[in-house]
Amino acid sequence: MTPTLSPQRETHSDWVRLRTLILLRWGAITGQIAAIIVAYLFYDIALRLDLCLVVVGAAIAVNIAASSLFPENRRLTETEAMGMLLFDTAQLALLLALTGGLNNPFALLILAPATIAAAALQTRSAIAVGLATITMVSVLGFTDSPILTRSGEAIEVPEIFAFGFWLAIVIGVLFLGLYARRVSSEIHSMSDALLAAQMALSREQKLTDLGGVVAAAAHELGTPLATIKLVSAELADELEDRPELCADAELIRDQADRCRDILRSMGRAGKDDLHLRTAPVMAVLREAAEPHLDRGKDILFDACPAPGGPERQPVIYRFPEIIHALRNFIQNAVDFADSTVWVEAEWTSEHLLVRVCDDGAGYAPQVINRIGDPFLSARRPETERGKRPEYEGMGLGLFIAKTLLERTGASISFSNGKGWRGPDDTGPVRKGAVVAVVWPADRLIAPEGALGENVPILS
């Protein structure tokens, strides 16, 4: 939802190592040599061994040159990766031309470079490799090159089968390319989204740690500041006959008081501030909503036990994941609400439910079943774009929030409101988006006494 959380995407070719393509080519070379030897020695196939070995030797030479000139852990650029795959396609096509063309049962292996390109390269490069493959296969398909035995017998499939082989390979290039491209895109999107989720969690964790540091500083610096104040006061008394030095001592005392007041305002509860780790559920909900309270929409809070639940408001663990995820849900609700957002909590002895809903237009029917997938790209109507032009509709924020909450043991559901009002049947209609988050009580609710006892702060 928030584009700032999206990591910078890399080109797919940057993830392909030279070593990977070199090892794949060595495997292909081994298979080509084995097929040539078996066909020549055991099946009496008449082959131009000199030309076949020259073609295979070209692949060997390229592999040796690549291994010698570049480090094997080098990440290939887009152009380099495309060039290597085009070479593999051309080398295999030339070898097939010398060994029967599409009459050769190994012709289907020409699909491999195009499939790798679809999975690893950008769209333009993948299309280039695919078109080159189709062109070479078409040349092979319409060139009469039967397999001959050394006795002169021709081994050739009927024309209808030859056409079928050509058509199957062309369709295979298209189908496997699209299939590999789709799966690869899903994997890359999920990888990017998980990285963004880790970044968001890391940011929230740093904020929580900062609160602990502030509380610890307020506690640990109290004694030295008190010592400075005491000594400066004694110096001021002893230097009454020397006004310049007395003024300096009084300044030190005043600044020590100022430091004490600053630290007290930053973290009065001391080093082990239990509120940094646990808080009442309503306090957590208000903290999550705090950045959006002044954005022109009414945010109404409600916390009550479900039928049969304990009356006392539960104290929950203040996980950074929960703060960030609920803040994201509330941000979305405020963005798309007409006037009002509801943030509600219900609990029983077994579960805790938090619900965020609004009076906006709700989720679009065509995407409601896909909410929570990363990089959701369904286009919005022009009216919705005008309401929130900066929103790209990628779904990344919802994915991050859903992933973070699931790590805390929650289950999340997305739906649209049924058009009902509050208990008194007045006020705005809850007809917009509804996000319901349910935790088992033992995963989130802190035990009794987690907040400790109130201790007076001594001045």
C-alpha positions, -999 to +999 in steps of 0.1 A: +000+000+000+028+024+009+051+026-021+080+036+002+082+001+016+087-014-018+123-025-024+141-015-056+135-043-080+165-058-098+165-070-133+161-108-134+194-113-154+213-099-124+204-130-105+219-154-132+255-164-124+279-172-152+288-204-134+252-216-137+251-213-175+286-228-178+275-259-158+243-263-179+263-260-211+288-287-199+259-309-193+245-303-228+280-309-243+283-342-225+249-353-237+257-342-273+290-362-274+273-393-259+245-391-284+269-388-314+290-417-302+260-440-295+244-431-328+275-437-348+288-468-331+257-487-321+230-476-345+251-474-376+240-438-383+260-420-410+272-388-394+296-361-406+317-366-375+342-339-384+314-312-387+295-325-356+327-324-335+335-289-348+300-277-336+304-294-303+340-280-301+327-245-305+306-249-274+336-263-255+357-234-266+331-208-255+328-225-221+366-226-216+369-190-227+341-178-204+357-197-174+391-183-182+382-146-188+356-141-161+351-151-125+325-179-123+305-160-096+300-131-120+264-120-124+256-116-161+241-085-175+209-086-196+228-085-229+254-111-218+228-136-206+207-132-238+239-136-259+248-169-242+213-183-246+212-173-283+246-190-288+232-222-272+202-221-294+222-216-326+247-243-316+220-268-310+201-259-342+233-263-362+240-297-347+204-308-354+208-297-390+238-321-393+219-350-376+185-351-393+168-319-383+134-325-369+137-362-377+162-362-348+143-372-316+165-348-295+151-318-314+129-310-284+159-300-264+160-267-283+132-256-260+157-253-231+173-220-238+140-203-246+125-216-213+155-203-193+153-169-210+116-167-201+124-174-164+155-153-160+154-124-185+133-094-190+104-096-214+121-080-244+151-104-242+129-134-235+109-126-266+140-122-287+153-157-277+119-172-283+116-157-318+151-168-326+142-204-315+110-205-336+129-191-366+156-218-364+131-246-358+111-234-388+143-235-410+150-270-398+113-281-403+112-270-439+146-283-448+147-319-460+175-336-441+167-373-433+188-394-411+210-419-432+225-451-422+260-461-434+243-486-458+224-457-474+190-463-459+170-431-451+152-428-418+126-402-422+092-396-405+061-389-427+054-353-436+024-350-414+045-361-384+073-337-393+048-309-394+034-321-361+069-321-346+075-285-358+042-273-346+047-290-312+081-273-307+067-239-317+038-243-293+062-256-267+083-224-270+052-203-265+036-223-237+067-231-217+079-195-221+046-181-208+044-207-180+080-202-169+075-164-171+044-165-150+059-187-123+091-167-122+072-134-119+052-148-090+084-160-072+102-127-078+071-107-065+069-129-034+106-124-028+104-087-031+073-085-009+089-106+018+119-083+017+096-054+021+079-071+051+113-077+067+122-040+062+089-029+078+094-052+107+130-040+112+118-004+112+092-011+139+116-031+160+141-002+159+114+022+171+106-001+200+142-005+208+147+032+208+119+036+234+138+011+256+170+030+252+153+063+261+138+047+292+172+032+302+190+066+296+164+084+318+171+059+346+209+055+344+216+092+340+195+102+370+223+096+395+251+114+378+229+144+370+219+146+407+256+145+416+264+173+392+235+193+406+247+188+442+283+196+435+274+227+414+251+240+442+280+236+468+304+254+444+279+283+440+277+287+477+314+287+482+320+311+453+296+338+464+325+363+467+335+356+431+305+365+410+319+353+376+327+317+388+295+316+409+274+324+378+291+295+360+284+271+388+247+282+388+246+277+350+259+241+355+232+235+381+204+249+358+216+228+329+216+197+350+180+204+360+172+209+324+187+176+314+168+159+342+135+173+330+142+163+293+150+127+303+120+126+326+097+136+298+112+111+274+110+081+297+097+085+333+091+048+340+128+038+342+149+011+326+125-018+327+095+001+313+068-027+311+046-005+288+073-009+261+064-046+261+028-049+271-002-025+271-040-026+273-055-035+240-072-001+236-039+016+242-023-004+214-051+003+190-049+040+197-011+039+192-016+022+158-041+049+148-023+079+161-007+090+128-041+091+112-062+108+138-059+143+122-065+134+086-101+146+084-119+113+091-136+103+124-119+073+140-142+057+166-128+032+191-147+005+209-135-023+232-159-047+249-161-084+259-179-108+236-208-126+252-194-147+280-160-131+280-142-115+310-152-079+317-116-067+323-099-053+292-070-076+283-033-065+284-016-077+252+020-079+241+031-049+222+047-066+192+061-043+166+044-065+139+010-057+154+016-020+156+027-018+120+000-041+105-029-024+123-015+010+113-016-001+077-052-013+080-063+019+096-044+040+070-063+022+042-096+027+060-090+064+064-079+067+028-111+052+014-137+061+041-163+087+033-163+100+068-159+074+096-136+045+105-143+021+133-115+003+152-130-023+175-118-050+199-138-080+213-124-108+235-133-140+252-112-162+274-101-181+242-097-154+215-091-117+208-107-101+178-097-067+163-118-053+135-112-023+113-140-011+091-151+020+073-181+036+054-164+038+020-170+018-012-153-014+001-132-038-018-137-043-056-155-076-063-129-087-088-100-085-063-116-093-029-105-130-032-069-120-040-064-095-012-032-103+006-013-113-026+018-091-032+018-066-061-019-068-068-022-048-100-059-046-108-066-011-122-090+011-104-118+032-118-111+069-126-133+080-097-112+060-072-079+073-087-091+108-081-098+101-044-064+088-038-041+095-068-009+084-051-022+049-044-009+024-070-031-006-059-001-030-057-014-047-026+021-048-011+011-031+021-017-055+028+006-084+020+032-071+045+005-065+072-010-100+067+025-116+068+035-098+099+002-107+117+004-143+107+038-144+124+021-135+157-004-164+153-033-143+139-058-153+112-070-125+089-101-121+068-111-094+044-147-086+035-172-058+027-196-045+053-233-054+053-246-019+056-253-020+094-251+008+118-241+011+154-260-004+184-284+025+185-290+022+147-278+057+141-247+073+125-228+064+094-234+030+077-206+004+079-207-005+043-170-004+033-141-027+038-138-048+069-106-064+081-110-089+110-079-102+129-083-130+154-056-142+178-057-172+202-056-157+237-025-176+247-005-161+218-012-124+225-028-117+259-003-112+286-008-129+320-022-112+350+002-087+366+022-081+334+020-043+339+032-046+375+022-022+402+020+016+400+051+031+416+052+068+425+079+088+408+101+106+432+112+141+422 
